């Protein structure tokens, strides 16, 4: 996952926290994802959260992972065709 893609995910998390009036600390408690993991993601020290981490975050928002990932900015994102991340 590149930095731009990661920022889109971070913005999704922050937007959902804001709309639900919860802090990142509260999200950590609700999701079971450590505060340090969320802080690293939010502050750009981690660019590639595991699917398991995103799944836990989605569940904390009472969403499926599909629902969590289904939003305009992410759907509009275009991956570079020459990406080294393909497997």
JOPESUL-V158505 format. One line per field, one symbol per residue. ss: DSSP state (h for helix, s for strand, l for the rest). burial: 1 if it has 9 or more other ideal C-beta (glycine too) atoms within 8 Angstrom, else 0. A space follows every 10 residues. Layout:
BEGIN
ss=???
burial=???
END
This chain:
BEGIN
ss=llhhhhhhhh hhhhhhhhhh lllhhhhhhh hlllhhhhhh hhllllllll hhhhhhhhhh llllhhhhhl lhhhhlllll lllllll
burial=0100111111 1111011000 0001011100 1010001111 1101010010 0011111111 1000100110 0011001000 0000000
END
